[in-house]
Amino acid sequence: MPLARKIAIEAAGWTGAVFSLSAYSLNSLDLIESQSIAYLVMNIIGCAFLIIYAVCKKAYASWVLNGIWLLMTAVALVKIYGMP
């Protein structure tokens, strides 16, 4: 596998981790609400990048978990903010 691809895969994993952990941390510290658009979008972005990473690494349990998490978050976003 080319070095550039390896770096891109690792960057996707770290980006996803930063978004997911930031959303969780900000919510835990009462800096954002779990129903806020910021929290929900951060979770969607984090899950999307973690899915890319997990698929590339063939970590099936991880991509299924993040796929379900992303789907639940997207449903919550639509339920709360009513996307057109």
Buried (B, 14 or more C-beta within 10 A) or exposed (E): EEEEEEEBBEEBBEBBBBBBEBBBEBBEEEEBEEEBEBBBBBBBBBBBBBBBBBBBEEBEEBBEBBBEBBEEBBEBBEEEEEEE
